[in-house]
Amino acid sequence: MDFGLSFSFPFQDDEWVKKVVLTAVISLIPLIGQIALIGWLVELTRRVIRGDAEPLPDWADFGGILMLGLKIFAIGFVYALPLMFIAIPMAIVDALVDYESAAALYSIVTMCFSCFALIYGLALAFFFPAAVGELAATDNFGAAINPTNIFAHVRAAPTAYLLAFLGTIVTGFLAGFGIILCFVGIIFTTVYAYAVQGHLYGQAYLEATNA
């Protein structure tokens, strides 16, 4: 797995400026733009898996990319359900229970939930690239939400998915650097971060399937 290539490959595309600018502009569309941006990441992952020479996607198939975004959004929602099942009852209890009469118990419960949410969130961030790769490669929604299938991919190439996880964290910081250039800067650094992540996810999926 070539970790460094994921950070440099966008600039090897002859039309990278056009593609990045167009992607940044589309991402500004309320709601639809964010879903389309996620779909663009999945399409990029698909092209890496396919072995395309220039995996940076254009927007010739806007509808197809948007559909990929909707699917990956739904997959993320499914994986986030355990947190919701706990958070909603806690919110109800918080509204009904007298905090002063049960302060100690409520603090313990809140602390336990916070620890669970942190651990589950980190685990989700580690395993989710495998779900993205599965959807990109097969376009099979059921396979992408199947935990057994996802665990199998990560077990086949744990180092690759660890690098994908670390790359996601690093690009998150890189995206934040766009704040220095005000609002316009963060748009472009976010697109770049998504491009790097998509490339890493594609490489990790190839490592797992080859293993």
N, CA, C and O of each residue as an XYZ file, in Angstrom:
844
protein
N       0.849     -1.193      0.000
C       0.000      0.000      0.000
C       0.884      1.243      0.000
O       1.782      1.376      0.832
N       0.629      2.139     -0.926
C       1.443      3.339     -1.079
C       0.733      4.512     -0.403
O      -0.122      5.163     -1.004
N       1.099      4.772      0.853
C       0.444      5.824      1.641
C       0.695      7.198      1.027
O      -0.221      8.014      0.923
N       1.934      7.449      0.621
C       2.290      8.753      0.063
C       1.585      9.051     -1.247
O       1.256     10.205     -1.522
N       1.345      8.021     -2.065
C       0.696      8.217     -3.353
C      -0.700      8.820     -3.185
O      -1.139      9.611     -4.020
N      -1.389      8.451     -2.118
C      -2.738      8.964     -1.888
C      -2.746     10.483     -1.711
O      -3.755     11.134     -1.980
N      -1.633     11.042     -1.262
C      -1.564     12.487     -1.052
C      -1.098     13.227     -2.306
O      -1.336     14.427     -2.442
N      -0.437     12.519     -3.222
C       0.113     13.187     -4.406
C      -0.661     12.923     -5.689
O      -0.538     13.688     -6.645
N      -1.463     11.850     -5.733
C      -2.078     11.442     -6.993
C      -2.992     12.500     -7.617
O      -3.058     12.574     -8.844
N      -3.709     13.331     -6.823
C      -4.605     14.298     -7.488
C      -3.868     15.208     -8.461
O      -4.414     15.588     -9.497
N      -2.636     15.556     -8.132
C      -1.875     16.503     -8.947
C      -1.277     15.854    -10.200
O      -0.718     16.544    -11.053
N      -1.397     14.526    -10.309
C      -0.922     13.824    -11.491
C      -1.980     13.790    -12.592
O      -1.690     13.403    -13.724
N      -3.192     14.192    -12.262
C      -4.282     14.248    -13.238
C      -4.148     15.538    -14.044
O      -4.026     16.619    -13.467
N      -4.170     15.433    -15.363
C      -3.998     16.604    -16.221
C      -5.099     17.651    -16.005
O      -4.884     18.838    -16.250
N      -6.268     17.214    -15.552
C      -7.394     18.127    -15.364
C      -7.753     18.292    -13.893
O      -8.911     18.536    -13.556
N      -6.753     18.157    -13.012
C      -7.048     18.169    -11.589
C      -7.622     19.500    -11.118
O      -8.476     19.521    -10.232
N      -7.167     20.612    -11.696
C      -7.687     21.920    -11.275
C      -9.180     22.019    -11.597
O      -9.986     22.412    -10.754
N      -9.528     21.657    -12.823
C     -10.924     21.700    -13.257
C     -11.802     20.799    -12.388
O     -12.882     21.203    -11.957
N     -11.333     19.583    -12.137
C     -12.127     18.626    -11.376
C     -12.291     19.060     -9.920
O     -13.377     18.933     -9.354
N     -11.230     19.567     -9.319
C     -11.295     19.996     -7.918
C     -12.178     21.224     -7.767
O     -12.985     21.304     -6.840
N     -12.025     22.181     -8.677
C     -12.843     23.401     -8.603
C     -14.317     23.062     -8.790
O     -15.163     23.560     -8.048
N     -14.632     22.226     -9.766
C     -16.024     21.853    -10.013
C     -16.603     21.099     -8.817
O     -17.753     21.315     -8.435
N     -15.811     20.231     -8.242
C     -16.263     19.485     -7.064
C     -16.519     20.429     -5.894
O     -17.497     20.271     -5.163
N     -15.639     21.407     -5.724
C     -15.806     22.383     -4.650
C     -17.084     23.199     -4.843
O     -17.808     23.465     -3.884
N     -17.352     23.588     -6.073
C     -18.560     24.376     -6.361
C     -19.809     23.543     -6.097
O     -20.767     24.032     -5.499
N     -19.804     22.284     -6.542
C     -20.960     21.410     -6.323
C     -21.191     21.167     -4.841
O     -22.335     21.068     -4.396
N     -20.118     21.072     -4.078
C     -20.253     20.818     -2.638
C     -20.950     21.963     -1.911
O     -21.409     21.790     -0.782
N     -21.032     23.134     -2.548
C     -21.690     24.287     -1.925
C     -23.214     24.221     -2.020
O     -23.909     24.968     -1.331
N     -23.738     23.335     -2.868
C     -25.192     23.200     -2.979
C     -25.730     22.665     -1.655
O     -25.274     21.616     -1.198
N     -26.673     23.340     -1.033
C     -27.186     22.876      0.264
C     -27.680     21.438      0.217
O     -28.443     21.063     -0.673
N     -27.247     20.646      1.167
C     -27.605     19.242      1.359
C     -27.171     18.357      0.188
O     -26.375     17.436      0.372
N     -27.685     18.630     -1.009
C     -27.347     17.805     -2.176
C     -25.844     17.821     -2.422
O     -25.256     16.795     -2.762
N     -25.225     18.985     -2.251
C     -23.796     19.105     -2.497
C     -22.969     18.219     -1.586
O     -21.995     17.611     -2.032
N     -23.342     18.135     -0.309
C     -22.603     17.297      0.633
C     -22.783     15.819      0.323
O     -21.831     15.043      0.404
N     -24.005     15.426     -0.033
C     -24.254     14.029     -0.397
C     -23.484     13.672     -1.671
O     -22.902     12.592     -1.775
N     -23.489     14.598     -2.642
C     -22.759     14.364     -3.884
C     -21.256     14.257     -3.629
O     -20.573     13.458     -4.270
N     -20.744     15.052     -2.700
C     -19.315     15.008     -2.375
C     -18.933     13.651     -1.799
O     -17.871     13.115     -2.117
N     -19.797     13.095     -0.952
C     -19.545     11.759     -0.407
C     -19.573     10.723     -1.528
O     -18.754      9.805     -1.565
N     -20.543     10.890     -2.450
C     -20.607      9.975     -3.588
C     -19.375     10.071     -4.471
O     -18.915      9.073     -5.026
N     -18.842     11.287     -4.596
C     -17.606     11.500     -5.363
C     -16.451     10.723     -4.745
O     -15.630     10.151     -5.462
N     -16.385     10.702     -3.418
C     -15.360      9.923     -2.718
C     -15.505      8.436     -3.047
O     -14.512      7.751     -3.297
N     -16.752      7.937     -3.045
C     -16.986      6.518     -3.340
C     -16.612      6.203     -4.789
O     -16.019      5.162     -5.072
N     -16.963      7.108     -5.699
C     -16.611      6.904     -7.109
C     -15.093      6.891     -7.279
O     -14.566      6.114     -8.075
N     -14.396      7.736     -6.544
C     -12.932      7.752     -6.597
C     -12.373      6.421     -6.093
O     -11.456      5.852     -6.684
N     -12.946      5.938     -4.988
C     -12.542      4.635     -4.448
C     -12.741      3.543     -5.488
O     -11.886      2.673     -5.657
N     -13.869      3.591     -6.180
C     -14.181      2.608     -7.218
C     -13.129      2.633     -8.327
O     -12.711      1.584     -8.817
N     -12.708      3.827     -8.718
C     -11.740      3.946     -9.809
C     -10.359      3.444     -9.393
O      -9.613      2.907    -10.211
N     -10.025      3.623     -8.115
C      -8.754      3.082     -7.615
C      -8.803      1.560     -7.644
O      -7.845      0.910     -8.063
N      -9.911      0.999     -7.202
C     -10.069     -0.452     -7.196
C     -10.011     -1.003     -8.620
O      -9.458     -2.076     -8.862
N     -10.589     -0.255     -9.555
C     -10.622     -0.668    -10.948
C      -9.258     -0.524    -11.621
O      -9.008     -1.131    -12.662
N      -8.375      0.282    -11.020
C      -7.049      0.490    -11.586
C      -6.989      1.563    -12.647
O      -6.123      1.522    -13.520
N      -7.909      2.540    -12.586
C      -7.892      3.631    -13.555
C      -6.601      4.441    -13.432
O      -6.111      4.680    -12.328
N      -6.059      4.859    -14.572
C      -4.810      5.625    -14.564
C      -4.990      6.980    -13.887
O      -4.085      7.462    -13.207
N      -6.163      7.599    -14.074
C      -6.463      8.892    -13.445
C      -7.767      8.742    -12.661
O      -8.846      8.982    -13.201
N      -7.672      8.344    -11.389
C      -8.868      8.027    -10.613
C      -9.696      9.224    -10.149
O     -10.795      9.047     -9.622
N      -9.178     10.444    -10.339
C      -9.930     11.611     -9.888
C     -11.180     11.771    -10.758
O     -11.051     12.035    -11.953
N     -12.388     11.619    -10.196
C     -13.603     11.600    -11.030
C     -13.976     12.977    -11.572
O     -13.714     14.008    -10.952
N     -14.600     12.956    -12.759
C     -15.260     14.163    -13.242
C     -16.737     14.044    -12.845
O     -17.101     13.173    -12.055
N     -17.577     14.918    -13.393
C     -18.989     14.913    -12.997
C     -19.905     14.623    -14.179
O     -21.034     15.109    -14.233
N     -19.415     13.832    -15.118
C     -20.234     13.502    -16.281
C     -21.487     12.731    -15.868
O     -22.546     12.880    -16.477
N     -21.357     11.905    -14.827
C     -22.506     11.138    -14.325
C     -22.907     11.671    -12.957
O     -22.722     11.001    -11.940
N     -23.454     12.874    -12.941
C     -23.820     13.500    -11.661
C     -24.840     12.648    -10.909
O     -24.721     12.456     -9.699
N     -25.837     12.140    -11.622
C     -26.871     11.339    -10.980
C     -26.317     10.083    -10.336
O     -26.718      9.720     -9.230
N     -25.396      9.416    -11.024
C     -24.797      8.210    -10.476
C     -23.973      8.490     -9.230
O     -24.018      7.726     -8.266
N     -23.223      9.581     -9.250
C     -22.416      9.958     -8.089
C     -23.314     10.336     -6.919
O     -23.036      9.978     -5.775
N     -24.393     11.060     -7.207
C     -25.336     11.444     -6.148
C     -25.968     10.204     -5.525
O     -26.150     10.145     -4.309
N     -26.302      9.217     -6.348
C     -26.889      7.974     -5.826
C     -25.910      7.238     -4.923
O     -26.305      6.685     -3.897
N     -24.623      7.229     -5.303
C     -23.609      6.622     -4.442
C     -23.550      7.340     -3.094
O     -23.393      6.712     -2.047
N     -23.676      8.664     -3.140
C     -23.670      9.439     -1.905
C     -24.848      9.094     -1.013
O     -24.698      8.979      0.203
N     -26.020      8.929     -1.611
C     -27.209      8.554     -0.841
C     -27.034      7.179     -0.204
O     -27.429      6.962      0.942
N     -26.438      6.253     -0.957
C     -26.237      4.898     -0.441
C     -25.262      4.894      0.730
O     -25.509      4.241      1.745
N     -24.149      5.622      0.592
C     -23.161      5.616      1.671
C     -23.687      6.375      2.883
O     -23.337      6.049      4.017
N     -24.535      7.394      2.652
C     -25.182      8.087      3.765
C     -26.087      7.119      4.524
O     -26.104      7.108      5.755
N     -26.840      6.306      3.776
C     -27.725      5.328      4.405
C     -26.922      4.274      5.169
O     -27.332      3.842      6.246
N     -25.787      3.862      4.618
C     -24.930      2.888      5.295
C     -24.405      3.459      6.606
O     -24.397      2.776      7.630
N     -23.966      4.722      6.570
C     -23.497      5.368      7.784
C     -24.596      5.470      8.824
O     -24.346      5.315     10.020
N     -25.830      5.735      8.363
C     -26.976      5.824      9.275
C     -27.216      4.480      9.957
O     -27.469      4.429     11.161
N     -27.139      3.394      9.191
C     -27.351      2.052      9.747
C     -26.310      1.752     10.818
O     -26.645      1.245     11.889
N     -25.049      2.063     10.532
C     -23.990      1.777     11.502
C     -24.062      2.688     12.732
O     -23.518      2.353     13.784
N     -24.727      3.825     12.603
C     -24.849      4.744     13.735
C     -26.061      4.429     14.617
O     -26.233      5.047     15.668
N     -26.896      3.482     14.207
C     -28.117      3.156     14.957
C     -27.858      2.758     16.420
O     -28.622      3.174     17.290
N     -26.817      1.971     16.727
C     -26.579      1.634     18.138
C     -26.428      2.857     19.032
O     -26.907      2.860     20.166
N     -25.765      3.894     18.531
C     -25.635      5.121     19.316
C     -26.991      5.797     19.500
O     -27.289      6.318     20.575
N     -27.812      5.788     18.448
C     -29.123      6.421     18.528
C     -30.032      5.696     19.507
O     -30.785      6.333     20.243
N     -29.969      4.371     19.522
C     -30.813      3.588     20.418
C     -30.516      3.885     21.880
O     -31.387      3.746     22.738
N     -29.290      4.293     22.159
C     -28.922      4.647     23.530
C     -29.165      6.126     23.793
O     -29.638      6.500     24.866
N     -28.846      6.960     22.824
C     -28.933      8.409     23.023
C     -30.375      8.886     23.206
O     -30.641      9.762     24.029
N     -31.304      8.310     22.439
C     -32.703      8.764     22.520
C     -33.315      8.479     23.898
O     -33.898      9.386     24.493
N     -33.202      7.241     24.429
C     -33.731      7.014     25.789
C     -33.062      7.898     26.836
O     -33.713      8.353     27.777
N     -31.758      8.142     26.672
C     -31.074      9.019     27.638
C     -31.623     10.433     27.581
O     -31.760     11.089     28.614
N     -31.936     10.901     26.397
C     -32.504     12.240     26.265
C     -33.874     12.315     26.929
O     -34.219     13.319     27.551
N     -34.650     11.241     26.791
C     -35.981     11.207     27.417
C     -35.855     11.202     28.936
O     -36.564     11.927     29.634
N     -34.948     10.380     29.431
C     -34.718     10.326     30.878
C     -34.239     11.668     31.393
O     -34.651     12.113     32.464
N     -33.369     12.313     30.629
C     -32.851     13.617     31.026
C     -33.973     14.642     31.148
O     -33.924     15.523     32.006
N     -34.981     14.525     30.290
C     -36.086     15.481     30.318
C     -37.077     15.200     31.442
O     -37.753     16.111     31.920
N     -37.162     13.928     31.868
C     -38.181     13.556     32.845
C     -37.676     13.472     34.280
O     -38.426     13.711     35.227
N     -36.398     13.129     34.433
C     -35.869     12.896     35.780
C     -35.389     14.199     36.408
O     -34.794     15.047     35.744
N     -35.657     14.334     37.676
C     -35.162     15.480     38.448
C     -33.665     15.292     38.663
O     -33.240     14.388     39.382
N     -32.876     16.149     38.038
C     -31.424     15.979     38.052
C     -30.860     16.010     39.469
O     -29.957     15.235     39.784
N     -31.366     16.881     40.321
C     -30.810     17.039     41.664
C     -31.024     15.796     42.521
O     -30.195     15.480     43.375
N     -32.129     15.093     42.297
C     -32.428     13.917     43.115
C     -31.665     12.680     42.663
O     -31.553     11.702     43.403
N     -31.149     12.732     41.456
C     -30.439     11.561     40.940
C     -29.149     11.980     40.256
O     -28.759     11.404     39.240
N     -28.501     12.966     40.807
C     -27.317     13.533     40.171
C     -26.196     12.509     40.028
O     -25.592     12.406     38.960
N     -25.910     11.752     41.082
C     -24.808     10.797     41.059
C     -25.056      9.701     40.020
O     -24.184      9.379     39.213
N     -26.281      9.131     40.061
C     -26.606      8.055     39.122
C     -26.565      8.548     37.688
O     -26.045      7.874     36.799
N     -27.122      9.741     37.471
C     -27.156     10.276     36.112
C     -25.739     10.552     35.600
O     -25.453     10.337     34.422
N     -24.867     11.020     36.466
C     -23.481     11.295     36.066
C     -22.764     10.019     35.657
O     -21.996     10.011     34.695
N     -23.022      8.925     36.401
C     -22.385      7.648     36.077
C     -22.879      7.128     34.730
O     -22.094      6.676     33.896
N     -24.203      7.200     34.533
C     -24.788      6.731     33.277
C     -24.251      7.549     32.106
O     -23.911      7.000     31.058
N     -24.178      8.868     32.294
C     -23.674      9.748     31.235
C     -22.221      9.438     30.904
O     -21.829      9.433     29.737
N     -21.425      9.180     31.936
C     -20.016      8.861     31.721
C     -19.869      7.550     30.955
O     -19.030      7.439     30.061
N     -20.693      6.551     31.310
C     -20.635      5.259     30.623
C     -21.013      5.414     29.150
O     -20.382      4.837     28.264
N     -22.062      6.212     28.912
C     -22.482      6.424     27.528
C     -21.414      7.155     26.735
O     -21.170      6.831     25.572
N     -20.776      8.140     27.357
C     -19.725      8.898     26.672
C     -18.554      8.004     26.305
O     -17.990      8.127     25.218
N     -18.188      7.106     27.206
C     -17.087      6.171     26.918
C     -17.470      5.231     25.776
O     -16.673      4.972     24.875
N     -18.706      4.724     25.829
C     -19.173      3.839     24.768
C     -19.193      4.561     23.424
O     -18.768      4.016     22.406
N     -19.697      5.806     23.438
C     -19.781      6.580     22.198
C     -18.393      6.828     21.612
O     -18.214      6.771     20.395
N     -17.414      7.104     22.469
C     -16.046      7.340     22.005
C     -15.453      6.072     21.393
O     -14.883      6.112     20.303
N     -15.588      4.953     22.094
C     -15.028      3.688     21.607
C     -15.722      3.255     20.320
O     -15.072      2.833     19.364
N     -17.054      3.366     20.309
C     -17.800      2.947     19.124
C     -17.482      3.855     17.942
O     -17.368      3.389     16.808
N     -17.339      5.159     18.209
C     -17.014      6.101     17.143
C     -15.663      5.818     16.520
O     -15.513      5.899     15.301
N     -14.673      5.486     17.346
C     -13.347      5.153     16.829
C     -13.382      3.845     16.033
O     -12.754      3.725     14.981
N     -14.133      2.863     16.562
C     -14.254      1.589     15.851
C     -14.945      1.785     14.507
O     -14.555      1.184     13.506
N     -15.968      2.628     14.493
C     -16.694      2.897     13.252
C     -15.786      3.583     12.237
O     -15.816      3.256     11.051
N     -14.982      4.530     12.701
C     -14.054      5.219     11.808
C     -13.013      4.260     11.239
O     -12.537      4.443     10.118
N     -12.665      3.240     12.016
C     -11.669      2.254     11.570
C     -12.261      1.289     10.550
O     -11.601      0.943      9.569
N     -13.503      0.849     10.772
C     -14.110     -0.165      9.913
C     -14.867      0.423      8.722
O     -15.071     -0.268      7.724
N     -15.283      1.674      8.810
C     -16.133      2.240      7.760
C     -15.463      2.278      6.386
O     -16.156      2.082      5.388
N     -14.144      2.522      6.279
C     -13.509      2.462      4.951
C     -13.732      1.151      4.226
O     -13.800      1.129      2.997
N     -13.847      0.048      4.971
C     -14.110     -1.245      4.340
C     -15.516     -1.272      3.741
O     -15.734     -1.869      2.687
N     -16.463     -0.626      4.411
C     -17.825     -0.543      3.881
C     -17.860      0.308      2.614
O     -18.562     -0.013      1.656
N     -17.092      1.396      2.623
C     -17.002      2.248      1.430
C     -16.415      1.456      0.265
O     -16.920      1.523     -0.855
N     -15.354      0.714      0.532
C     -14.725     -0.089     -0.511
C     -15.651     -1.158     -1.050
O     -15.685     -1.414     -2.254
N     -16.406     -1.783     -0.155
C     -17.338     -2.829     -0.577
C     -18.429     -2.255     -1.484
O     -18.766     -2.846     -2.510
N     -18.974     -1.106     -1.100
C     -19.999     -0.478     -1.939
C     -19.403     -0.045     -3.276
O     -20.027     -0.217     -4.323
N     -18.203      0.513     -3.239
C     -17.563      0.980     -4.471
C     -17.300     -0.172     -5.434
O     -17.488     -0.031     -6.642
N     -16.868     -1.304     -4.902
C     -16.480     -2.425     -5.754
C     -17.673     -3.224     -6.266
O     -17.666     -3.697     -7.402
N     -18.700     -3.376     -5.426
C     -19.800     -4.284     -5.772
C     -21.128     -3.584     -5.997
O     -22.029     -4.156     -6.610
N     -21.268     -2.346     -5.508
C     -22.540     -1.620     -5.544
C     -23.646     -2.423     -4.850
O     -24.823     -2.323     -5.197
N     -23.234     -3.220     -3.860
C     -24.154     -4.083     -3.120
C     -24.376     -3.489     -1.735
O     -23.506     -3.575     -0.868
N     -25.542     -2.887     -1.531
C     -25.850     -2.235     -0.260
C     -25.837     -3.241      0.886
O     -25.307     -2.959      1.960
N     -26.422     -4.418      0.653
C     -26.482     -5.432      1.697
C     -25.111     -5.894      2.145
O     -24.880     -6.090      3.338
N     -24.195     -6.072      1.196
C     -22.841     -6.500      1.544
C     -22.111     -5.430      2.338
O     -21.298     -5.742      3.208
N     -22.401     -4.159      2.039
C     -21.707     -3.057      2.710
C     -22.186     -2.849      4.143
O     -21.460     -2.273      4.954
N     -23.402     -3.309      4.471
C     -23.894     -3.153      5.850
C     -23.804     -4.467      6.622
O     -24.291     -4.570      7.748
N     -23.184     -5.458      6.013
C     -23.017     -6.752      6.677
C     -21.744     -6.726      7.528
O     -20.646     -6.751      6.970
N     -21.856     -6.677      8.863
C     -20.656     -6.579      9.711
C     -19.681     -7.728      9.496
O     -18.467     -7.524      9.525
N     -20.197     -8.927      9.281
C     -19.313    -10.080      9.069
C     -18.436     -9.878      7.839
O     -17.244    -10.187      7.850
N     -19.035     -9.363      6.800
C     -18.307     -9.101      5.560
C     -17.244     -8.026      5.764
O     -16.119     -8.156      5.281
N     -17.606     -6.971      6.479
C     -16.674     -5.862      6.726
C     -15.523     -6.315      7.617
O     -14.367     -5.980      7.360
N     -15.838     -7.082      8.671
C     -14.793     -7.598      9.550
C     -13.813     -8.471      8.774
O     -12.610     -8.450      9.034
N     -14.334     -9.235      7.823
C     -13.470    -10.116      7.033
C     -12.458     -9.315      6.223
O     -11.295     -9.705      6.115
N     -12.896     -8.204      5.660
C     -11.982     -7.345      4.895
C     -10.882     -6.784      5.797
O      -9.702     -6.821      5.449
N     -11.282     -6.268      6.952
C     -10.303     -5.663      7.868
C      -9.349     -6.726      8.401
O      -8.153     -6.471      8.547
N      -9.864     -7.901      8.688
C      -9.016     -8.991      9.186
C      -8.011     -9.426      8.133
O      -6.905     -9.852      8.465
N      -8.394     -9.318      6.856
C      -7.487     -9.724      5.776
C      -6.335     -8.747      5.581
O      -5.250     -9.142      5.153
N      -6.565     -7.470      5.895
C      -5.510     -6.450      5.697
C      -5.597     -5.397      6.802
O      -5.920     -4.243      6.520
N      -5.318     -5.769      8.047
C      -5.450     -4.827      9.164
C      -4.526     -3.615      9.056
O      -4.910     -2.501      9.412
N      -3.316     -3.836      8.567
C      -2.374     -2.718      8.443
C      -2.861     -1.694      7.432
O      -2.742     -0.488      7.648
N      -3.406     -2.179      6.335
C      -3.908     -1.277      5.291
C      -5.049     -0.421      5.829
O      -5.118      0.777      5.553
N      -5.936     -1.034      6.592
C      -7.066     -0.270      7.124
C      -6.641      0.636      8.280
O      -7.266      1.667      8.527
N      -5.584      0.252      8.981
C      -5.038      1.152      9.992
C      -4.472      2.401      9.325
O      -4.654      3.512      9.823
N      -3.786      2.217      8.195
C      -3.251      3.363      7.456
C      -4.386      4.229      6.900
O      -4.289      5.456      6.886
N      -5.456      3.581      6.443
C      -6.611      4.339      5.957
C      -7.231      5.146      7.092
O      -7.632      6.293      6.897
N      -7.308      4.550      8.269
C      -7.840      5.236      9.453
C      -6.972      6.432      9.823
O      -7.482      7.525     10.071
N      -5.656      6.219      9.860
C      -4.731      7.305     10.189
C      -4.773      8.398      9.123
O      -4.702      9.585      9.440
N      -4.889      7.990      7.857
C      -4.977      8.960      6.774
C      -6.221      9.816      6.888
O      -6.187     11.006      6.573
N      -7.327      9.224      7.337
C      -8.560      9.981      7.538
C      -8.365     11.054      8.607
O      -8.851     12.177      8.471
N      -7.652     10.694      9.668
C      -7.382     11.665     10.737
C      -6.484     12.792     10.228
O      -6.743     13.969     10.478
N      -5.423     12.411      9.508
C      -4.479     13.419      8.994
C      -5.175     14.379      8.040
O      -4.984     15.592      8.129
N      -5.988     13.841      7.121
C      -6.666     14.710      6.155
C      -7.713     15.587      6.828
O      -8.031     16.671      6.341
N      -8.246     15.111      7.948
C      -9.171     15.952      8.709
C      -8.474     17.211      9.198
O      -9.049     18.299      9.169
N      -7.227     17.058      9.651
C      -6.444     18.223     10.073
C      -6.077     19.089      8.866
O      -6.107     20.317      8.949
N      -5.736     18.457      7.758
C      -5.383     19.214      6.558
C      -6.564     20.057      6.075
O      -6.390     21.202      5.658
N      -7.754     19.485      6.136
C      -8.945     20.226      5.723
C      -9.132     21.464      6.591
O      -9.566     22.512      6.112
N      -8.803     21.333      7.864
C      -8.937     22.460      8.772
C      -7.992     23.603      8.453
O      -8.271     24.751      8.801
N      -6.870     23.307      7.793
C      -5.932     24.365      7.443
C      -6.541     25.378      6.474
O      -6.068     26.509      6.363
N      -7.596     24.956      5.773
C      -8.258     25.872      4.848
C      -8.855     27.078      5.529
O      -9.133     28.090      4.885
N      -9.055     26.976      6.838
C      -9.596     28.114      7.588
C      -8.660     29.318      7.471
O      -9.098     30.468      7.503
N      -7.357     29.029      7.334
C      -6.378     30.115      7.208
C      -6.695     30.970      5.984
O      -6.474     32.181      5.980
N      -7.217     30.315      4.943
C      -7.567     31.025      3.713
C      -9.038     31.431      3.689
O      -9.607     31.727      2.638
N      -9.633     31.436      4.877
C     -11.050     31.783      5.042
C     -11.941     30.716      4.411
O     -11.506     29.583      4.206
N     -13.166     31.070      4.109
C     -14.161     30.097      3.678
C     -13.767     29.407      2.382
O     -13.947     28.197      2.251
N     -13.236     30.152      1.425
C     -12.875     29.578      0.126
C     -11.816     28.499      0.298
O     -11.884     27.454     -0.349
N     -10.846     28.740      1.158
C      -9.763     27.790      1.358
C     -10.245     26.461      1.897
O      -9.784     25.412      1.447
N     -11.155     26.479      2.844
C     -11.590     25.234      3.468
C     -12.402     24.382      2.504
O     -12.450     23.160      2.649
N     -13.040     25.010      1.525
C     -13.781     24.246      0.512
C     -12.813     23.364     -0.277
O     -13.064     22.176     -0.476
N     -11.711     23.955     -0.720
C     -10.762     23.213     -1.546
C      -9.966     22.193     -0.736
O      -9.677     21.105     -1.233
N      -9.610     22.524      0.494
C      -8.878     21.555      1.310
C      -9.771     20.385      1.704
O      -9.282     19.272      1.897
N     -11.064     20.622      1.825
C     -11.998     19.535      2.117
C     -12.101     18.581      0.931
O     -12.107     17.363      1.110
N     -12.182     19.130     -0.276
C     -12.223     18.286     -1.482
C     -10.943     17.463     -1.581
O     -10.991     16.273     -1.891
N      -9.803     18.092     -1.318
C      -8.527     17.375     -1.356
C      -8.516     16.252     -0.312
O      -8.055     15.145     -0.590
N      -9.026     16.543      0.886
C      -9.068     15.531      1.947
C      -9.915     14.338      1.531
O      -9.538     13.193      1.783
N     -11.059     14.594      0.896
C     -11.917     13.512      0.426
C     -11.217     12.688     -0.654
O     -11.361     11.466     -0.702
N     -10.461     13.363     -1.516
C      -9.737     12.651     -2.576
C      -8.708     11.706     -1.973
O      -8.600     10.554     -2.393
N      -7.959     12.181     -0.999
C      -6.941     11.349     -0.353
C      -7.599     10.156      0.338
O      -7.122      9.026      0.229
N      -8.698     10.413      1.051
C      -9.389      9.336      1.757
C      -9.904      8.277      0.782
O      -9.748      7.080      1.024
N     -10.515      8.717     -0.316
C     -11.026      7.770     -1.290
C      -9.931      6.890     -1.865
O     -10.133      5.694     -2.075
N      -8.770      7.483     -2.119
C      -7.640      6.717     -2.654
C      -7.147      5.697     -1.639
O      -6.844      4.558     -1.997
N      -7.066      6.101     -0.373
C      -6.644      5.184      0.681
C      -7.630      4.031      0.836
O      -7.224      2.882      1.016
N      -8.922      4.335      0.767
C      -9.937      3.290      0.921
C      -9.858      2.287     -0.232
O     -10.016      1.082     -0.034
N      -9.613      2.800     -1.431
C      -9.473      1.910     -2.576
C      -8.270      1.005     -2.449
O      -8.351     -0.192     -2.725
N      -7.137      1.582     -2.024
C      -5.929      0.779     -1.835
C      -6.124     -0.290     -0.758
O      -5.683     -1.429     -0.910
N      -6.792      0.098      0.334
C      -7.017     -0.850      1.425
C      -7.893     -2.011      0.963
O      -7.653     -3.163      1.325
N      -8.909     -1.699      0.162
C      -9.794     -2.765     -0.346
C      -9.005     -3.730     -1.242
O      -9.191     -4.944     -1.161
N      -8.142     -3.200     -2.077
C      -7.314     -4.054     -2.946
C      -6.389     -4.930     -2.121
O      -6.199     -6.106     -2.432
N      -5.813     -4.359     -1.070
C      -4.946     -5.144     -0.198
C      -5.721     -6.302      0.427
O      -5.223     -7.425      0.519
N      -6.964     -6.003      0.861
C      -7.768     -7.041      1.522
C      -8.165     -8.140      0.544
O      -8.078     -9.323      0.871
N      -8.596     -7.760     -0.642
C      -9.039     -8.761     -1.609
C      -7.862     -9.577     -2.153
O      -8.006    -10.769     -2.425
N      -6.714     -8.946     -2.311
C      -5.530     -9.675     -2.778
C      -5.021    -10.640     -1.716
O      -4.476    -11.701     -2.019
N      -5.217    -10.236     -0.451
C      -4.790    -11.133      0.639
C      -5.646    -12.388      0.693
O      -5.426    -13.249      1.546
